[in-house]
Amino acid sequence: MKKIVVTVLTVLMLISLIPTVSGCASVPAVEEIYDRVVFLVEESYELNALFYGCGLPVWEEDSEYVEFMHLYYGLNSAQSYEMITQNAKFYSVDEIKQAAEKVYSKDYLNDVLYKTAFDGYAIEDGAGGAVVGVSRYYENEGYFWQAKEHKVFYTAMRIYDYSTMQVHALGRGGACVVTMDSWLEDTPEKIENVEIPLVLQDGQWFLDNFTGG
């Protein structure tokens, strides 16, 4: 009888270990995710400039063209924004979103990027007031606008050594971290190993954070 009990307990313990083993196996091997990571990082460079860097080309309010054409005359949006030139690669919020949704996870887009880029924000200042930030991009009066005042966090491209790529578990299904040696293009001697979080979404991996800076 004791042997039967021991055997049953052993089987139950082995069964309980199956999800753990499966969870570890769900982390992709480097060769399985390599091409996808390269695609995501390369595509993110342009988006980094849109969301964190210099943004899109605009008709600067103090330019000769604007003065000659009276471009901003009578337009309320010109108080806080400048017109994006019509030859810019992206000329609407939807066009930017379509590009971003090929690279970044839904949560990162909705919780971080879209709020500052398209919605604006208000942060309590601790004294009963709030610090308000206008959205970076704005469509109105038949034009596509970019905020005059926006913080620039992305000033130098981060280069990645894809040959050093490794994949690590995050302790939860559908997520992992890729690590690679990396450096900023203006300081190539300062090599550091950085982490890039990924999430599995609709059967495909997406970036879950900023890849530059």
C-alpha positions as a printed NumPy array, in Angstrom:
array([[  0.   ,   0.   ,   0.   ],
       [  2.84 ,   2.357,   0.894],
       [  4.461,   1.679,  -2.487],
       [  1.222,   2.597,  -4.245],
       [  0.953,   5.853,  -2.294],
       [  4.576,   6.76 ,  -3.047],
       [  4.087,   5.987,  -6.733],
       [  0.942,   8.146,  -6.931],
       [  2.677,  11.039,  -5.167],
       [  5.65 ,  10.785,  -7.542],
       [  3.366,  10.895, -10.579],
       [  1.53 ,  13.921,  -9.196],
       [  4.804,  15.741,  -8.567],
       [  5.963,  15.061, -12.107],
       [  2.668,  16.333, -13.498],
       [  2.978,  19.513, -11.446],
       [  6.36 ,  20.174, -13.033],
       [  5.058,  20.008, -16.609],
       [  3.799,  23.65 , -16.775],
       [  7.156,  24.888, -15.487],
       [  9.076,  22.952, -18.097],
       [  6.677,  24.09 , -20.808],
       [  6.999,  27.698, -19.642],
       [ 10.767,  27.585, -20.042],
       [ 10.447,  25.977, -23.453],
       [  8.146,  28.811, -24.59 ],
       [ 11.078,  31.237, -24.644],
       [ 12.226,  31.348, -28.281],
       [ 15.709,  30.344, -29.312],
       [ 17.909,  33.074, -30.799],
       [ 17.643,  31.619, -34.303],
       [ 13.838,  31.635, -34.054],
       [ 13.598,  35.3  , -33.132],
       [ 16.721,  36.769, -34.743],
       [ 15.177,  38.066, -37.995],
       [ 12.179,  39.49 , -36.167],
       [ 14.356,  41.373, -33.682],
       [ 16.487,  42.827, -36.478],
       [ 13.33 ,  43.973, -38.274],
       [ 11.874,  45.565, -35.136],
       [ 15.043,  47.415, -34.187],
       [ 15.69 ,  48.699, -37.707],
       [ 12.091,  49.869, -38.079],
       [ 12.19 ,  51.54 , -34.656],
       [ 14.855,  54.058, -35.689],
       [ 12.43 ,  56.15 , -37.717],
       [  9.76 ,  55.885, -35.027],
       [ 12.216,  56.932, -32.326],
       [ 12.718,  60.187, -34.211],
       [  8.956,  60.688, -34.488],
       [  8.135,  60.051, -30.848],
       [ 11.332,  60.993, -29.009],
       [ 13.51 ,  62.951, -31.414],
       [ 13.337,  65.818, -33.871],
       [  9.973,  64.75 , -35.291],
       [  8.79 ,  65.743, -38.747],
       [  9.85 ,  68.701, -40.948],
       [  7.763,  71.839, -40.369],
       [  7.283,  75.298, -41.793],
       [  9.11 ,  77.275, -39.097],
       [  7.154,  80.339, -38.051],
       [ 10.127,  82.688, -38.463],
       [ 11.061,  81.471, -41.958],
       [ 10.922,  83.734, -45.012],
       [  8.43 ,  81.431, -46.719],
       [  5.97 ,  81.635, -43.821],
       [  6.295,  85.412, -43.665],
       [  5.9  ,  85.825, -47.419],
       [  2.882,  83.484, -47.62 ],
       [  1.31 ,  84.706, -44.363],
       [  0.983,  80.992, -43.722],
       [ -0.158,  81.163, -40.122],
       [ -2.288,  84.263, -40.35 ],
       [ -5.621,  83.785, -38.595],
       [ -4.951,  80.155, -37.609],
       [ -5.455,  79.502, -33.894],
       [ -3.333,  76.347, -33.938],
       [ -0.261,  78.433, -34.784],
       [ -0.054,  79.612, -31.169],
       [  1.402,  76.278, -30.012],
       [  2.068,  74.395, -33.249],
       [  3.821,  74.633, -36.596],
       [  2.587,  73.064, -39.83 ],
       [  4.236,  69.865, -40.94 ],
       [  5.362,  70.15 , -44.553],
       [  3.194,  68.248, -47.003],
       [  6.173,  66.329, -48.396],
       [  6.833,  64.73 , -44.993],
       [  6.773,  60.924, -44.996],
       [  3.865,  60.94 , -42.531],
       [  1.067,  63.448, -42.88 ],
       [ -1.604,  62.232, -40.457],
       [ -2.019,  60.622, -37.059],
       [ -3.329,  57.462, -38.719],
       [ -0.224,  57.122, -40.904],
       [  2.049,  57.32 , -37.86 ],
       [ -0.103,  54.813, -35.972],
       [ -0.037,  52.344, -38.864],
       [  3.763,  52.402, -38.844],
       [  4.044,  52.197, -35.05 ],
       [  1.656,  49.264, -34.762],
       [  3.973,  47.131, -36.904],
       [  6.729,  47.522, -34.311],
       [  5.44 ,  48.253, -30.799],
       [  3.073,  46.336, -28.522],
       [ -0.486,  47.586, -28.062],
       [  0.06 ,  48.29 , -24.361],
       [  3.202,  50.339, -24.937],
       [  1.507,  52.326, -27.686],
       [ -1.686,  53.026, -25.754],
       [ -0.134,  53.556, -22.311],
       [  2.942,  55.545, -23.323],
       [  3.485,  56.677, -26.912],
       [ -0.011,  57.638, -27.993],
       [ -0.754,  59.599, -24.822],
       [  2.127,  62.014, -25.268],
       [  2.117,  62.054, -29.062],
       [ -1.594,  62.433, -29.755],
       [ -3.502,  63.065, -26.505],
       [ -1.339,  65.372, -24.397],
       [ -0.993,  64.952, -20.65 ],
       [ -1.46 ,  66.612, -17.267],
       [  0.727,  65.796, -14.24 ],
       [ -0.013,  66.994, -10.698],
       [  2.696,  69.352,  -9.444],
       [  2.2  ,  68.553,  -5.751],
       [  0.909,  72.028,  -4.963],
       [ -2.665,  71.597,  -6.073],
       [ -1.93 ,  72.444,  -9.683],
       [ -0.854,  70.515, -12.741],
       [  1.793,  70.594, -15.426],
       [  0.072,  70.323, -18.779],
       [  1.714,  69.131, -21.958],
       [  0.071,  69.512, -25.343],
       [  0.079,  66.569, -27.73 ],
       [  3.064,  66.446, -30.037],
       [  0.98 ,  65.941, -33.207],
       [ -2.378,  67.444, -34.004],
       [ -4.746,  67.581, -36.98 ],
       [ -6.892,  70.683, -37.378],
       [ -7.94 ,  73.369, -39.842],
       [ -7.071,  71.068, -42.734],
       [ -3.407,  70.757, -41.723],
       [ -1.152,  68.402, -39.783],
       [  0.658,  70.15 , -36.935],
       [  3.652,  69.51 , -34.667],
       [  4.089,  71.15 , -31.264],
       [  6.666,  73.943, -31.139],
       [  7.756,  72.901, -27.657],
       [  8.552,  69.215, -27.295],
       [ 11.266,  67.425, -25.378],
       [ 13.889,  65.67 , -27.457],
       [ 15.184,  62.5  , -25.811],
       [ 16.54 ,  60.829, -28.938],
       [ 19.595,  62.673, -30.209],
       [ 21.943,  59.855, -31.246],
       [ 21.156,  56.536, -32.918],
       [ 21.84 ,  53.442, -30.835],
       [ 23.689,  50.763, -32.799],
       [ 23.203,  47.083, -31.936],
       [ 25.589,  44.19 , -32.46 ],
       [ 23.132,  41.51 , -33.537],
       [ 25.82 ,  38.817, -33.338],
       [ 25.714,  39.132, -29.522],
       [ 21.955,  38.555, -29.288],
       [ 20.687,  36.393, -26.421],
       [ 17.129,  35.635, -25.288],
       [ 16.088,  35.437, -21.63 ],
       [ 12.866,  34.45 , -19.854],
       [ 10.821,  37.023, -17.986],
       [  9.005,  34.592, -15.731],
       [  5.686,  34.973, -17.524],
       [  4.304,  33.55 , -20.719],
       [  4.301,  35.565, -23.907],
       [  7.197,  37.785, -22.892],
       [ 10.977,  37.699, -23.023],
       [ 14.02 ,  39.947, -22.953],
       [ 16.638,  40.148, -25.685],
       [ 20.101,  41.381, -24.702],
       [ 22.759,  42.697, -27.071],
       [ 25.943,  44.72 , -27.012],
       [ 25.173,  48.259, -28.082],
       [ 26.601,  51.788, -28.344],
       [ 25.527,  55.262, -29.396],
       [ 26.769,  56.285, -32.822],
       [ 28.603,  59.316, -31.456],
       [ 30.372,  57.309, -28.704],
       [ 31.218,  53.935, -30.307],
       [ 33.882,  53.244, -27.683],
       [ 31.252,  53.012, -24.913],
       [ 29.854,  49.517, -25.439],
       [ 27.187,  48.291, -23.044],
       [ 24.938,  45.256, -22.903],
       [ 21.335,  46.454, -23.074],
       [ 17.95 ,  44.822, -22.661],
       [ 15.066,  44.947, -25.131],
       [ 11.746,  43.639, -23.755],
       [  9.437,  41.842, -26.193],
       [  5.863,  40.613, -25.895],
       [  4.019,  38.047, -27.969],
       [  0.927,  39.538, -29.564],
       [ -1.322,  37.874, -32.132],
       [  1.325,  35.204, -32.68 ],
       [  4.105,  37.727, -33.371],
       [  6.769,  39.427, -31.237],
       [  6.682,  43.216, -30.691],
       [  8.871,  45.743, -28.899],
       [  7.585,  46.664, -25.457],
       [  9.81 ,  49.682, -24.826],
       [ 12.047,  52.338, -26.367],
       [ 15.135,  51.065, -28.24 ],
       [ 17.149,  54.278, -28.486],
       [ 18.992,  56.711, -26.251]])
